[in-house]
Amino acid sequence: MPTEEHMRAAMQKYLDALNALDVVGALALFGQGSTVEDPVGSGVAPAIERLPEMFGQIPDGATFVLDTPIRTSHGNAAAMAFTTRVILDGEPIEVRAVDVMEFDDEGWITHMNAYTGPSDVIRGR
């Protein structure tokens, strides 16, 4: 079972990869055959397919900031709440999200659920 420190570090590396738009760095955290469920509810797909698609949808200039410390369970799962900040059509927009990641015994991410939605969008901040 991965340690809490390992899970927190992996999730921070994922957040850093988001900010750098480094899909290769993000994929390096996921194990063989891992899956991702994206925030728009289009179902579960292999991480190797879904992450490049998700990273390709990130608007230029977007930043990702943790809202709370990364939380770990006593098992093999961890979660982070973060805000995506971006300017679209001259208007500042924040989208709040939560990612929950499951890890295997070697510490690779095996599944990620990404949660966000229209109700989480805050305009004009």
ROSE-4610 file (N, C-alpha, C; in Angstrom, 1 decimal, always signed):
// ROSE-4610
residu = [M/M/M/P/P/P/T/T/T/E/E/E/E/E/E/H/H/H/M/M/M/R/R/R/A/A/A/A/A/A/M/M/M/Q/Q/Q/K/K/K/Y/Y/Y/L/L/L/D/D/D/A/A/A/L/L/L/N/N/N/A/A/A/L/L/L/D/D/D/V/V/V/V/V/V/G/G/G/A/A/A/L/L/L/A/A/A/L/L/L/F/F/F/G/G/G/Q/Q/Q/G/G/G/S/S/S/T/T/T/V/V/V/E/E/E/D/D/D/P/P/P/V/V/V/G/G/G/S/S/S/G/G/G/V/V/V/A/A/A/P/P/P/A/A/A/I/I/I/E/E/E/R/R/R/L/L/L/P/P/P/E/E/E/M/M/M/F/F/F/G/G/G/Q/Q/Q/I/I/I/P/P/P/D/D/D/G/G/G/A/A/A/T/T/T/F/F/F/V/V/V/L/L/L/D/D/D/T/T/T/P/P/P/I/I/I/R/R/R/T/T/T/S/S/S/H/H/H/G/G/G/N/N/N/A/A/A/A/A/A/A/A/A/M/M/M/A/A/A/F/F/F/T/T/T/T/T/T/R/R/R/V/V/V/I/I/I/L/L/L/D/D/D/G/G/G/E/E/E/P/P/P/I/I/I/E/E/E/V/V/V/R/R/R/A/A/A/V/V/V/D/D/D/V/V/V/M/M/M/E/E/E/F/F/F/D/D/D/D/D/D/E/E/E/G/G/G/W/W/W/I/I/I/T/T/T/H/H/H/M/M/M/N/N/N/A/A/A/Y/Y/Y/T/T/T/G/G/G/P/P/P/S/S/S/D/D/D/V/V/V/I/I/I/R/R/R/G/G/G/R/R/R]
num = [1/1/1/2/2/2/3/3/3/4/4/4/5/5/5/6/6/6/7/7/7/8/8/8/9/9/9/10/10/10/11/11/11/12/12/12/13/13/13/14/14/14/15/15/15/16/16/16/17/17/17/18/18/18/19/19/19/20/20/20/21/21/21/22/22/22/23/23/23/24/24/24/25/25/25/26/26/26/27/27/27/28/28/28/29/29/29/30/30/30/31/31/31/32/32/32/33/33/33/34/34/34/35/35/35/36/36/36/37/37/37/38/38/38/39/39/39/40/40/40/41/41/41/42/42/42/43/43/43/44/44/44/45/45/45/46/46/46/47/47/47/48/48/48/49/49/49/50/50/50/51/51/51/52/52/52/53/53/53/54/54/54/55/55/55/56/56/56/57/57/57/58/58/58/59/59/59/60/60/60/61/61/61/62/62/62/63/63/63/64/64/64/65/65/65/66/66/66/67/67/67/68/68/68/69/69/69/70/70/70/71/71/71/72/72/72/73/73/73/74/74/74/75/75/75/76/76/76/77/77/77/78/78/78/79/79/79/80/80/80/81/81/81/82/82/82/83/83/83/84/84/84/85/85/85/86/86/86/87/87/87/88/88/88/89/89/89/90/90/90/91/91/91/92/92/92/93/93/93/94/94/94/95/95/95/96/96/96/97/97/97/98/98/98/99/99/99/100/100/100/101/101/101/102/102/102/103/103/103/104/104/104/105/105/105/106/106/106/107/107/107/108/108/108/109/109/109/110/110/110/111/111/111/112/112/112/113/113/113/114/114/114/115/115/115/116/116/116/117/117/117/118/118/118/119/119/119/120/120/120/121/121/121/122/122/122/123/123/123/124/124/124/125/125/125]
x = [+0.9/+0.0/+0.9/+0.6/+1.4/+1.2/+2.3/+2.2/+1.4/+0.9/+0.2/+1.1/+2.3/+3.3/+3.4/+3.5/+3.7/+2.4/+1.2/+0.0/-0.1/+0.2/+0.2/+1.2/+2.4/+3.5/+3.0/+2.4/+2.0/+0.9/+0.0/-1.1/-0.6/+0.4/+1.0/+1.7/+2.4/+3.1/+2.0/+0.9/-0.2/-0.7/-0.9/-1.3/-0.2/+1.1/+2.2/+2.1/+1.8/+1.8/+0.6/-0.5/-1.6/-1.2/-0.5/+0.0/+1.0/+1.8/+2.8/+2.3/+1.0/+0.4/+1.3/+1.8/+2.7/+2.0/+1.4/+0.6/+1.5/+2.7/+3.6/+4.0/+4.3/+4.6/+3.4/+2.2/+1.0/+0.8/+1.0/+0.8/+1.9/+3.0/+4.1/+3.7/+2.7/+2.2/+1.2/+0.6/-0.4/+0.2/-0.4/+0.1/-0.5/+0.1/-0.4/-1.9/-2.7/-4.1/-4.9/-4.4/-5.2/-6.3/-7.3/-8.4/-8.7/-9.5/-9.9/-11.3/-12.1/-13.5/-13.5/-13.8/-13.7/-14.9/-14.7/-15.7/-17.0/-17.0/-18.3/-19.1/-18.7/-19.5/-19.5/-18.5/-18.5/-18.0/-17.9/-17.6/-16.1/-15.8/-14.4/-13.7/-12.4/-11.6/-10.2/-9.4/-8.0/-7.3/-6.5/-5.8/-4.9/-4.3/-3.5/-4.3/-5.6/-6.4/-7.1/-7.6/-8.4/-7.5/-6.3/-5.6/-5.1/-4.6/-4.3/-5.5/-6.7/-7.9/-8.2/-8.1/-8.5/-7.4/-6.2/-5.1/-5.3/-5.8/-6.0/-7.1/-8.0/-9.1/-8.8/-7.6/-7.3/-7.0/-7.7/-7.5/-6.1/-5.6/-4.3/-4.4/-3.4/-3.3/-4.0/-4.6/-5.3/-4.2/-4.6/-3.8/-4.7/-4.0/-4.6/-4.1/-4.9/-4.5/-5.2/-4.5/-5.2/-6.0/-7.2/-8.1/-7.9/-7.6/-7.4/-6.2/-5.6/-4.5/-5.0/-4.2/-4.5/-4.9/-6.0/-6.5/-6.2/-5.8/-5.6/-6.5/-6.8/-7.6/-6.6/-7.2/-6.3/-6.1/-6.7/-6.5/-5.6/-6.1/-5.2/-5.8/-6.5/-7.2/-6.8/-6.8/-6.5/-7.3/-7.6/-8.4/-7.8/-8.0/-7.6/-8.7/-8.9/-9.9/-9.0/-9.4/-8.6/-9.5/-9.0/-9.7/-8.9/-9.5/-8.9/-9.3/-8.3/-8.6/-8.2/-9.0/-8.8/-9.5/-9.1/-9.8/-10.3/-11.7/-12.3/-13.1/-12.9/-13.5/-13.4/-12.3/-12.0/-12.6/-13.3/-13.9/-13.2/-12.8/-12.2/-13.2/-12.8/-13.7/-12.9/-13.6/-13.0/-13.9/-13.3/-14.0/-13.4/-14.3/-13.8/-14.0/-13.0/-13.0/-12.4/-12.7/-12.2/-11.7/-10.5/-10.0/-9.8/-10.3/-10.1/-9.3/-8.1/-7.2/-7.1/-7.1/-6.8/-5.4/-4.7/-3.4/-3.2/-2.3/-2.0/-0.9/-0.6/+0.4/+1.8/+2.1/+3.4/+3.4/+2.2/+2.1/+1.7/+1.4/+0.9/-0.6/-1.0/-2.4/-3.0/-4.1/-4.8/-6.2/-6.7/-8.0/-8.1/-8.7/-8.9/-10.4/-11.1/-12.4/-12.2/-12.6/-12.5/-13.9/-14.2/-15.5/-15.5/-16.4/-16.6/-18.0/-18.5/-19.7/-20.1/-21.2/-21.6/-21.9/-22.4/-22.7/-21.4/-20.3/-19.0/-18.3/-18.9/-18.3/-18.6/-17.6/-17.8/-17.2/-18.0/-17.6/-17.3/-16.4/-16.2/-15.4/-14.5/-13.7/-12.4]
y = [-1.2/+0.0/+1.3/+2.2/+3.4/+4.3/+5.0/+5.8/+7.1/+7.7/+8.9/+10.0/+10.0/+11.0/+10.8/+9.5/+9.2/+9.6/+9.4/+9.8/+11.3/+12.0/+13.5/+14.0/+13.4/+13.9/+13.6/+12.5/+12.2/+13.1/+13.4/+14.4/+15.8/+16.2/+17.5/+17.5/+16.4/+16.4/+16.4/+15.8/+15.9/+17.4/+18.1/+19.5/+20.3/+20.0/+20.8/+20.5/+19.3/+18.9/+19.7/+19.8/+20.6/+22.1/+22.7/+24.0/+24.2/+23.2/+23.2/+22.7/+22.3/+21.6/+20.5/+19.7/+18.6/+17.3/+16.9/+15.7/+14.4/+14.5/+13.4/+13.2/+14.3/+14.2/+13.7/+14.1/+13.6/+12.1/+11.7/+10.2/+9.4/+9.9/+9.2/+8.7/+9.3/+9.0/+7.9/+7.5/+6.5/+5.2/+4.2/+2.8/+2.3/+1.2/+0.5/+0.1/+0.4/+0.1/+1.0/+2.1/+3.0/+3.7/+4.2/+4.8/+6.2/+7.0/+8.3/+8.5/+9.0/+9.4/+11.0/+11.6/+13.0/+13.8/+15.1/+15.9/+16.1/+15.9/+16.1/+14.8/+13.8/+12.6/+11.8/+11.8/+11.0/+9.6/+9.2/+7.8/+7.6/+6.4/+6.0/+5.6/+6.0/+5.7/+5.5/+4.8/+4.6/+6.0/+6.1/+7.4/+7.8/+6.9/+7.2/+7.9/+7.7/+8.4/+9.7/+9.5/+10.6/+11.8/+11.6/+12.7/+13.7/+13.2/+14.1/+14.9/+14.3/+15.0/+16.1/+15.8/+16.7/+17.9/+17.6/+18.6/+19.5/+18.9/+19.7/+20.7/+20.5/+21.4/+22.6/+22.5/+23.6/+24.9/+26.0/+27.2/+27.8/+28.5/+29.2/+30.1/+30.2/+31.1/+30.5/+29.3/+28.8/+28.4/+28.6/+28.2/+27.3/+26.4/+25.5/+25.6/+25.9/+26.2/+25.4/+24.7/+23.9/+24.8/+24.3/+25.0/+24.5/+23.3/+22.7/+21.7/+21.3/+20.3/+19.0/+18.3/+17.0/+16.1/+15.4/+14.5/+13.0/+12.2/+10.8/+10.0/+8.8/+7.9/+6.9/+6.0/+5.0/+3.8/+3.9/+2.9/+3.4/+3.2/+3.6/+4.7/+5.6/+6.7/+8.1/+9.1/+10.4/+11.4/+12.6/+13.6/+15.0/+15.8/+17.2/+18.1/+19.2/+20.2/+21.3/+21.8/+22.9/+23.8/+24.9/+25.9/+26.2/+26.1/+26.5/+28.0/+28.8/+30.2/+30.5/+31.3/+31.6/+32.9/+33.6/+34.7/+34.3/+34.4/+34.0/+35.2/+35.7/+36.9/+38.1/+38.2/+39.3/+39.2/+38.1/+37.9/+36.8/+37.2/+36.1/+35.1/+33.8/+32.7/+31.7/+31.2/+30.2/+28.9/+27.8/+26.5/+25.7/+25.3/+24.4/+23.0/+22.2/+20.8/+19.9/+18.7/+17.7/+16.5/+16.1/+14.9/+13.8/+12.6/+11.5/+10.5/+10.1/+9.1/+7.9/+6.8/+5.5/+5.0/+4.4/+4.0/+2.4/+1.8/+0.4/+0.3/-0.9/-1.2/-0.6/-0.4/+0.1/+1.6/+2.2/+3.7/+4.4/+3.6/+4.1/+4.5/+5.6/+5.9/+4.9/+4.3/+3.3/+3.8/+4.8/+5.4/+6.8/+7.7/+9.1/+9.4/+10.0/+10.6/+12.1/+12.8/+14.3/+14.8/+15.6/+16.1/+17.6/+18.1/+19.5/+19.7/+20.8/+21.0/+22.5/+22.8/+24.2/+24.9/+24.2/+24.8/+25.3/+24.8/+25.1/+26.3/+26.9/+28.0/+29.3/+30.1/+31.4/+32.5/+33.4/+34.5/+35.8/+36.5/+37.9/+38.0/+37.1/+37.3/+37.9]
z = [+0.0/+0.0/+0.0/-0.8/-0.9/+0.4/+0.8/+2.0/+1.7/+2.7/+2.5/+1.9/+2.3/+1.7/+0.2/-0.2/-1.6/-2.4/-1.8/-2.5/-2.6/-1.6/-1.6/-2.6/-2.6/-3.6/-5.0/-5.3/-6.7/-7.1/-6.2/-6.6/-6.8/-6.0/-6.2/-7.5/-7.9/-9.2/-10.3/-10.1/-11.1/-11.3/-10.2/-10.2/-10.9/-10.6/-11.2/-12.7/-13.1/-14.6/-15.2/-14.5/-15.1/-15.3/-14.4/-14.5/-15.6/-15.9/-16.9/-18.3/-18.3/-19.4/-19.9/-19.0/-19.2/-19.1/-20.2/-20.2/-20.1/-20.6/-20.5/-19.0/-18.3/-16.9/-16.1/-16.5/-15.8/-16.0/-17.3/-17.6/-16.9/-16.6/-15.9/-14.5/-14.0/-12.6/-12.6/-13.8/-13.9/-14.3/-13.7/-14.0/-15.3/-15.8/-17.0/-16.8/-17.8/-17.8/-16.9/-16.4/-15.5/-16.3/-15.6/-16.2/-15.6/-16.3/-15.9/-16.2/-15.3/-15.5/-15.5/-16.6/-16.7/-16.1/-15.9/-15.3/-16.0/-17.3/-18.0/-18.2/-17.5/-17.4/-18.7/-19.5/-20.7/-20.5/-19.2/-18.9/-18.6/-18.3/-18.0/-19.3/-19.4/-20.5/-20.0/-20.8/-20.5/-20.3/-19.3/-19.0/-20.1/-20.8/-22.0/-23.1/-23.2/-24.1/-23.5/-22.3/-21.7/-21.3/-20.7/-20.2/-21.3/-22.5/-23.5/-24.0/-24.0/-24.4/-23.4/-22.1/-21.1/-21.1/-21.2/-21.2/-22.4/-23.6/-24.8/-24.6/-23.7/-23.4/-22.5/-21.9/-20.9/-21.6/-21.3/-22.0/-21.7/-22.6/-22.4/-21.2/-20.4/-19.3/-18.0/-18.1/-16.9/-15.9/-14.6/-13.5/-12.6/-11.9/-11.0/-9.6/-8.6/-7.3/-6.3/-5.4/-4.3/-3.4/-3.1/-2.2/-0.8/-0.6/+0.7/+0.6/+1.7/+1.6/+1.0/+0.3/-0.3/+0.8/+0.7/+1.7/+1.3/+2.2/+1.9/+2.8/+2.4/+3.2/+3.9/+4.7/+5.3/+4.4/+3.2/+2.2/+1.1/-0.1/-1.3/-2.1/-1.5/-2.3/-1.6/-2.5/-2.0/-2.9/-2.3/-3.0/-2.9/-3.9/-3.8/-4.4/-3.7/-4.2/-4.7/-5.9/-6.5/-7.3/-7.6/-8.4/-9.7/-10.8/-12.1/-12.3/-12.5/-12.8/-14.2/-14.9/-16.3/-16.7/-17.7/-18.2/-19.6/-19.7/-21.0/-21.4/-22.7/-23.2/-22.3/-21.7/-20.8/-19.4/-19.1/-17.8/-17.0/-15.7/-14.9/-14.5/-14.6/-14.3/-13.4/-12.4/-11.6/-11.6/-11.8/-11.8/-10.7/-9.8/-8.7/-9.1/-8.6/-9.0/-7.9/-7.9/-7.0/-7.8/-7.6/-8.2/-7.1/-7.3/-6.4/-7.2/-6.6/-7.3/-6.4/-7.1/-6.4/-6.8/-5.9/-6.1/-6.0/-6.7/-6.4/-5.4/-5.0/-4.0/-4.3/-5.5/-5.9/-6.0/-5.8/-5.8/-7.1/-8.1/-9.4/-9.2/-9.9/-10.0/-10.9/-10.4/-11.2/-11.8/-11.1/-11.5/-10.9/-11.8/-11.3/-11.7/-10.7/-10.9/-10.8/-11.9/-11.9/-11.8/-10.8/-10.5/-10.7/-11.5/-11.7/-12.4/-12.5/-13.2/-13.3/-14.1/-14.3/-13.0/-12.0/-10.7/-9.9/-10.4/-9.7/-10.3/-11.4/-12.1/-11.4/-11.1/-10.4/-11.4/-11.8/-12.7/-12.0/-12.6/-12.2/-10.9/-10.6/-9.4/-9.7]
